[in-house]
Amino acid sequence: MALMVGSGDANHGLYDSKASKWMIYADASGNVTVNGNATSATKATQDGSGNNIVNTYLTKAAGVTAVSWDSSNKKITRTINGTAADVV
């Protein structure tokens, strides 16, 4: 791999001489192109605060279908699959 500038400043970025193609480059208009695919990805298990995702958030299947605010009682009520529950 080499950091290169294409002819006439048309392409500049990362060029793979073994594959004979630009891997990441920007054209003269500033559009960036990335060639290739990731062979694997790591599944996130925590959010940015360190909370376990599975135990902290509802799944889409068990999703909240409605949220309401009762200003007289100052309570938020959520409805999950047709069952209302106050949010503490």
JOKA-V763176 format. One record per residue. OMEGA is omega as a letter, one per 30 degrees, with the letter a starting at -180 (none if undefined). D_CENTER is the distance of its C-alpha to the mean C-alpha in Angstrom with 1 decimal. Layout:
omega:OMEGA d_center:D_CENTER
omega:OMEGA d_center:D_CENTER
This chain:
omega:l d_center:27.9
omega:l d_center:29.1
omega:a d_center:27.9
omega:l d_center:29.8
omega:a d_center:30.6
omega:a d_center:31.5
omega:l d_center:34.7
omega:a d_center:35.2
omega:a d_center:32.0
omega:l d_center:30.3
omega:l d_center:27.7
omega:a d_center:26.7
omega:a d_center:24.2
omega:a d_center:24.2
omega:l d_center:26.7
omega:a d_center:27.4
omega:l d_center:31.2
omega:l d_center:31.4
omega:a d_center:29.2
omega:l d_center:30.7
omega:l d_center:27.5
omega:l d_center:25.1
omega:l d_center:21.9
omega:l d_center:20.2
omega:l d_center:22.2
omega:l d_center:22.6
omega:a d_center:25.3
omega:l d_center:28.0
omega:a d_center:26.1
omega:l d_center:23.1
omega:a d_center:20.8
omega:l d_center:18.7
omega:l d_center:18.6
omega:l d_center:17.2
omega:l d_center:19.3
omega:a d_center:18.7
omega:l d_center:16.3
omega:l d_center:14.8
omega:l d_center:17.3
omega:l d_center:15.3
omega:l d_center:12.2
omega:a d_center:12.5
omega:l d_center:11.5
omega:l d_center:10.6
omega:l d_center:13.7
omega:l d_center:13.7
omega:a d_center:11.9
omega:l d_center:12.6
omega:a d_center:16.2
omega:l d_center:16.9
omega:l d_center:17.2
omega:a d_center:17.1
omega:a d_center:14.4
omega:a d_center:16.9
omega:a d_center:19.7
omega:a d_center:18.1
omega:l d_center:16.2
omega:l d_center:17.7
omega:l d_center:16.5
omega:a d_center:16.4
omega:l d_center:19.8
omega:a d_center:21.3
omega:l d_center:19.6
omega:a d_center:21.4
omega:l d_center:23.3
omega:l d_center:25.0
omega:l d_center:25.2
omega:l d_center:28.5
omega:l d_center:30.2
omega:a d_center:33.9
omega:a d_center:35.3
omega:l d_center:38.7
omega:a d_center:37.4
omega:l d_center:34.4
omega:l d_center:32.2
omega:l d_center:28.8
omega:l d_center:29.0
omega:l d_center:26.2
omega:a d_center:26.9
omega:a d_center:25.4
omega:l d_center:26.7
omega:a d_center:29.7
omega:l d_center:30.6
omega:l d_center:30.7
omega:l d_center:30.3
omega:l d_center:30.6
omega:a d_center:27.9
omega:none d_center:29.6
